[in-house]
Amino acid sequence: MLLVSDNTAVRMCGRVVPALEINEILASLGFTHTRVEPVANPNRFFLGVTTPRETHDLLWRLANKTIVTPRSADFLLGILRWINGYHDGVRRNMSSAERSRVATKYGADFDDLGAARHEAGIMFDAAGAPTLTYAMFADSLADLDNYGATHPAVQAHAALGRVMFDTIATTTNRTAKARHSVDPFRPVSGG
């Protein structure tokens, strides 16, 4: 659900943690702009708002395992780095091995001002250390009904992703506190 549907994940989260508590947790972690939007039912909420800066901070803290337990961080990063995840944006022009070094989350929406196409994530060095964090927010865009790889903002994410990855591809982040590895993908025949 983290990769596929924010709406479904929100409904499930609301069953466990009410909106008010989520906002209190976010505030206690120092996020001043990141909030869910409560509704009449305390166990439901709208997605709310955040900023690129706070998204970047949240991801960097996740990569360094300082925002949740190391086990939870590894679980979340494993999902975000899954090679079967989102490929239209930053990871589009990468091999499977390169894609497994990128944890990414895409978000698309629209409002009265136009389309929104956002993507945020973390790139890891070859040893699994977080090396580059990105948060690209694009609002008020045209091509409202295009959720595919041909949307101009998504094409820009793909071009930027290749440049960012090439920049860190041979970098080793010796100062990183946490390392994360992804088990190699081994397809099965189903038999």
C-alpha positions as CSV (number, residue, x, y, z in Angstrom):
1,M,0.0,0.0,0.0
2,L,2.9,2.3,0.6
3,L,3.8,2.1,-3.1
4,V,0.4,1.6,-4.6
5,S,-2.3,3.5,-2.7
6,D,-2.1,6.3,-0.2
7,N,-5.8,6.3,0.2
8,T,-6.0,2.6,1.3
9,A,-3.0,3.1,3.6
10,V,-4.7,6.1,5.2
11,R,-7.8,4.2,6.0
12,M,-5.8,1.4,7.6
13,C,-3.7,3.8,9.6
14,G,-6.8,5.5,10.9
15,R,-7.9,2.3,12.4
16,V,-4.8,2.1,14.5
17,V,-3.8,5.7,15.2
18,P,-6.3,8.6,15.2
19,A,-5.6,11.7,13.3
20,L,-5.0,13.9,16.4
21,E,-2.4,11.4,17.6
22,I,-0.6,11.3,14.3
23,N,-0.4,15.1,14.3
24,E,1.0,15.1,17.8
25,I,3.6,12.5,16.9
26,L,4.6,14.6,13.9
27,A,4.9,17.7,16.1
28,S,7.0,15.8,18.7
29,L,9.4,14.8,15.9
30,G,9.9,18.5,14.9
31,F,7.7,18.5,11.8
32,T,5.9,21.9,11.9
33,H,4.3,21.8,8.4
34,T,3.6,18.1,8.0
35,R,0.1,17.2,9.2
36,V,-2.9,15.0,8.3
37,E,-6.2,16.7,8.0
38,P,-8.7,15.4,10.6
39,V,-12.4,14.9,9.8
40,A,-15.4,14.3,12.0
41,N,-14.6,10.6,12.5
42,P,-11.4,10.6,14.6
43,N,-10.2,7.4,12.9
44,R,-10.4,8.9,9.4
45,F,-8.4,11.7,7.9
46,F,-7.4,13.3,4.7
47,L,-3.8,13.1,3.5
48,G,-3.0,16.7,4.6
49,V,0.1,18.6,3.7
50,T,3.9,18.6,4.0
51,T,6.8,20.4,2.4
52,P,9.7,19.2,0.4
53,R,12.1,20.2,3.2
54,E,10.2,18.2,5.8
55,T,9.8,15.2,3.4
56,H,13.6,15.3,2.8
57,D,14.2,15.4,6.6
58,L,11.7,12.5,7.2
59,L,13.4,10.4,4.6
60,W,16.9,11.2,5.8
61,R,16.0,10.2,9.3
62,L,14.4,7.0,8.0
63,A,17.5,6.1,6.1
64,N,19.6,6.7,9.2
65,K,17.2,4.8,11.3
66,T,16.5,7.6,13.8
67,I,12.8,8.1,13.3
68,V,11.6,4.5,13.8
69,T,13.2,1.4,15.1
70,P,16.0,0.0,12.9
71,R,13.8,-3.1,12.1
72,S,10.9,-0.8,11.0
73,A,13.2,1.4,9.0
74,D,14.6,-1.7,7.2
75,F,11.1,-2.9,6.5
76,L,10.0,0.4,5.0
77,L,13.2,0.9,3.0
78,G,12.9,-2.6,1.6
79,I,9.4,-1.8,0.3
80,L,10.5,1.5,-1.2
81,R,13.6,-0.1,-2.8
82,W,11.6,-3.1,-4.2
83,I,12.5,-3.5,-7.9
84,N,8.9,-4.1,-8.8
85,G,7.9,-0.7,-7.4
86,Y,7.4,2.6,-9.1
87,H,9.5,3.0,-12.3
88,D,8.1,5.8,-14.3
89,G,10.0,8.6,-12.6
90,V,13.5,8.8,-11.0
91,R,14.2,5.0,-11.5
92,R,12.9,4.8,-15.2
93,N,16.3,4.9,-16.9
94,M,18.1,2.5,-14.6
95,S,18.9,-1.1,-14.5
96,S,17.4,-3.4,-11.9
97,A,20.6,-3.3,-9.9
98,E,20.6,0.5,-10.0
99,R,16.9,0.6,-9.1
100,S,17.5,-1.5,-6.0
101,R,19.7,1.3,-4.7
102,V,16.9,3.8,-4.9
103,A,14.0,4.0,-2.4
104,T,11.3,6.1,-4.0
105,K,7.7,7.2,-3.3
106,Y,5.6,8.8,-6.0
107,G,2.4,10.9,-5.5
108,A,0.0,12.2,-8.0
109,D,-3.1,14.3,-7.4
110,F,-4.9,17.4,-8.8
111,D,-6.9,20.4,-7.5
112,D,-8.4,23.6,-9.0
113,L,-4.9,24.8,-9.9
114,G,-3.9,21.7,-11.9
115,A,-2.0,18.5,-11.7
116,A,0.5,17.6,-9.0
117,R,3.3,15.1,-9.6
118,H,5.6,14.6,-6.7
119,E,8.4,12.1,-6.0
120,A,10.7,11.7,-3.0
121,G,13.3,9.2,-2.1
122,I,16.8,8.1,-1.1
123,M,19.7,6.9,-3.2
124,F,22.2,4.5,-1.5
125,D,25.9,3.9,-2.3
126,A,27.0,0.4,-3.4
127,A,27.6,-0.6,0.2
128,G,24.1,0.4,1.2
129,A,24.7,3.7,2.9
130,P,22.3,6.6,2.3
131,T,24.0,9.1,0.0
132,L,21.4,11.4,-1.6
133,T,17.9,12.3,-0.5
134,Y,15.5,14.1,-2.9
135,A,12.0,15.6,-2.6
136,M,10.6,17.0,-5.9
137,F,7.2,18.6,-5.6
138,A,5.5,19.9,-8.8
139,D,2.1,21.6,-8.6
140,S,-0.3,23.6,-10.8
141,L,0.7,21.5,-13.9
142,A,-1.2,20.9,-17.1
143,D,-1.9,17.4,-18.5
144,L,-4.3,16.7,-15.6
145,D,-5.4,13.3,-16.6
146,N,-2.0,11.9,-17.5
147,Y,-0.7,9.8,-14.7
148,G,1.8,7.9,-16.8
149,A,5.4,8.1,-17.8
150,T,4.7,10.7,-20.5
151,H,3.6,13.4,-18.1
152,P,6.3,16.2,-18.5
153,A,7.0,16.4,-14.8
154,V,7.5,12.6,-14.6
155,Q,9.8,12.8,-17.6
156,A,11.8,15.5,-15.8
157,H,12.0,13.2,-12.7
158,A,13.4,10.5,-14.9
159,A,16.1,12.8,-16.4
160,L,17.0,14.1,-13.0
161,G,17.1,10.6,-11.5
162,R,19.7,9.5,-14.1
163,V,21.9,12.5,-13.4
164,M,21.6,12.2,-9.6
165,F,22.4,8.4,-9.7
166,D,25.3,8.9,-12.0
167,T,26.6,11.6,-9.6
168,I,26.6,9.2,-6.6
169,A,27.1,5.9,-8.5
170,T,30.7,5.4,-7.4
171,T,30.5,7.4,-4.2
172,T,31.1,5.7,-0.9
173,N,29.5,7.4,2.0
174,R,31.8,6.6,4.8
175,T,30.1,8.9,7.3
176,A,26.7,7.3,7.0
177,K,25.4,6.0,10.3
178,A,23.2,3.2,8.9
179,R,23.6,0.8,6.0
180,H,20.8,-1.1,4.3
181,S,21.0,-4.0,1.9
182,V,18.4,-5.5,-0.4
183,D,18.3,-9.2,-1.0
184,P,19.0,-10.0,-4.7
185,F,15.8,-10.7,-6.7
186,R,15.5,-14.3,-7.7
187,P,12.5,-15.1,-10.0
188,V,10.7,-18.3,-9.5
189,S,8.8,-20.3,-12.1
190,G,5.9,-20.9,-9.8
191,G,6.3,-24.6,-9.9
